[in-house]
Amino acid sequence: MNTLLLIQEIYHEGFKNLGNLFYKNYLKAFAWFGFSMYGVVIYAFLFRLSTGFVFD
């Protein structure tokens, strides 16, 4: 739980003092897109492991 709070604090500090609202929203959207793509990769890897895919 402490790790999640630290990640949340880093996320908030990263976007705290950005000037323009457009850049702020653009970078937030890009960050969430990156997080979601990372989640898809983790899901695909775990799916392959659970179905018995042979890694040669």
C-alpha positions as CSV (number, residue, x, y, z in Angstrom):
1,M,0.0,0.0,0.0
2,N,2.9,2.4,0.8
3,T,4.2,1.8,-2.7
4,L,0.9,2.9,-4.3
5,L,0.9,6.1,-2.2
6,L,4.4,6.9,-3.3
7,I,3.5,6.4,-7.0
8,Q,0.5,8.6,-6.5
9,E,2.6,11.3,-4.9
10,I,5.2,11.1,-7.8
11,Y,2.3,11.4,-10.3
12,H,0.8,14.5,-8.6
13,E,4.2,16.2,-8.2
14,G,5.0,15.6,-11.9
15,F,1.9,17.5,-13.0
16,K,1.7,20.1,-10.3
17,N,3.6,23.1,-11.7
18,L,3.1,22.7,-15.5
19,G,2.1,26.0,-17.0
20,N,-0.3,25.6,-19.9
21,L,-3.6,23.7,-19.3
22,F,-3.3,22.1,-22.8
23,Y,0.1,20.6,-22.1
24,K,-1.0,19.5,-18.7
25,N,-4.0,17.6,-20.1
26,Y,-2.0,16.3,-23.1
27,L,0.7,14.8,-20.8
28,K,-1.8,13.3,-18.5
29,A,-3.6,11.6,-21.4
30,F,-0.3,10.4,-22.7
31,A,0.7,9.0,-19.3
32,W,-2.6,7.1,-19.0
33,F,-2.2,5.8,-22.5
34,G,1.3,4.5,-21.6
35,F,0.0,2.9,-18.4
36,S,-2.8,1.2,-20.3
37,M,-0.4,-0.1,-23.0
38,Y,1.8,-1.5,-20.3
39,G,-1.2,-3.2,-18.8
40,V,-2.1,-4.8,-22.2
41,V,1.5,-6.1,-22.5
42,I,1.3,-7.6,-19.0
43,Y,-2.1,-9.1,-19.7
44,A,-0.9,-10.7,-23.0
45,F,2.2,-12.2,-21.3
46,L,0.2,-13.6,-18.4
47,F,-2.4,-15.0,-20.9
48,R,0.4,-16.7,-22.8
49,L,1.8,-18.2,-19.7
50,S,-1.5,-19.5,-18.4
51,T,-2.4,-21.2,-21.8
52,G,0.9,-23.1,-22.0
53,F,2.6,-21.2,-24.8
54,V,6.1,-22.5,-25.4
55,F,8.8,-19.8,-25.4
56,D,11.6,-21.1,-27.7
